[in-house]
Amino acid sequence: MTYKNPQKFDLKIRLYNQEKSFGKGVYELMKKTQSFGSLSGAYKAMKMSNSKAWKILKRAEEDLDMPLVERISGGKDGGGSKLTQEGEELLEKYEKFIQEMNEYAKVRFKEIFEDE
């Protein structure tokens, strides 16, 4: 049997202090909240329940010790949600970190698994 090197890889990167609380799911929820201007629009687009969305968001906020999303009360525009300044900064840093780690991993993957 001939060994064939893998052709692809996937990195799973999560940020946390005590519990693995911030990863792809919370990141996507926050990005969609930014786009929709509401958490409900975000979790519906992700086909996620309200309770799960709030649970993962609350867990990330507690572990990272920072508010990530704030609610905007109703009124004539109907309210919504938006990212806090800390939330926006975290997204920017997370995106940069993911990008740099993926670039590094691609190089190392090629060096280690490339057919000779």
N, C-alpha and C positions, 0 to 999 in steps of 0.2 A: 504494500500500500504506500502510495506516495503522499508525503505531507505537502499540503498546499497552504501557503500563508494567508491569513485573513486579509481581506481587502478594505475593510471599514472598521471604524471604532466610534464609540460614543462616550463622552465625558458626562458625569453627573456631578455637578458642583452645587453644594449647599453652604450657606453661611449660617453661623450660629454662635452663641456664647455657651449655652448649656445643652440645649436640645436642637437637633437638626431641623430648623424651623423655616428657613428661607431658601427656596430653590425655584425650579422652573414653574411650578404651579402658582406660587404666590407672585412671582415675577410677572407671569402672564395675566393674572388677575389684576395686578396693579397697572400694567400697560393698557389693558382694555378699559379699566376705570378711567384712565387718562383720556383715552379715545372717546368713550361714550359719555363721560362726565357723570357717570353714576356706577355704583358698585352693582346694582341690580342689572343694569345693562351688560356689565362685564360677566357676571356669573351666568346669566342667561345665555350669552353668546358662547360660553364655555360648556354649556349644558351641565352646570354645577348647581347644587341646591343652595338656597340662601344660607342655611345653617352651616354647610360645609365651608362656604366662602368666608363667613364671619369667623368660623372656628380657626381656619388656617391663617387668616389675617391676624386675628387676636393672638394666636400662639407666636407668630413672628414678631408682633409688636412687643409682647411680653418678654420674649427671649432676647431680642435685640435692644430692649429698653428704649424704644422710641416710637412715637406715633407715625404711622405710615399713610393712613387715609383718614380724612375728616368728612363728616356729614355736613351737608348744607341744608338747612331747614327749608321747608316748602315756600310758599308764596306764589306770586303770579307765574313764576317760571317753573314751579313744581319741585324745587330742591334738587338734590343729587349728592354726589360725592366727588372729592378731589384729593389728590395726593398732597401730603404735607411737604414742606420744604425738605425735611429729613427723608421722606419717601422718595422724592425726586432725586435727591443726591445719591441715595442708596441705589436706585435704578441705574443711574449713570455709571457709578463705580462698578456695579455688578456686570453691566454690559461690557465695560472696558476689561474687567478681569476675565470674563468668559471669552471674549475675543482674543486676548493675549494668551490665555491657556490653550485655546483651540489651535492657535497658530503654532505655539511651541509643541503641542501634542502631534500635530501633523508632521512636523519635521522629525520628531523622535520616532513616530510610528513608521515613517518611511525608512529611517535609518535601521530600525530594528527588524521590520517585517518585509522589507523590499526583497524580491527574489534576486538572488545573486547570479 
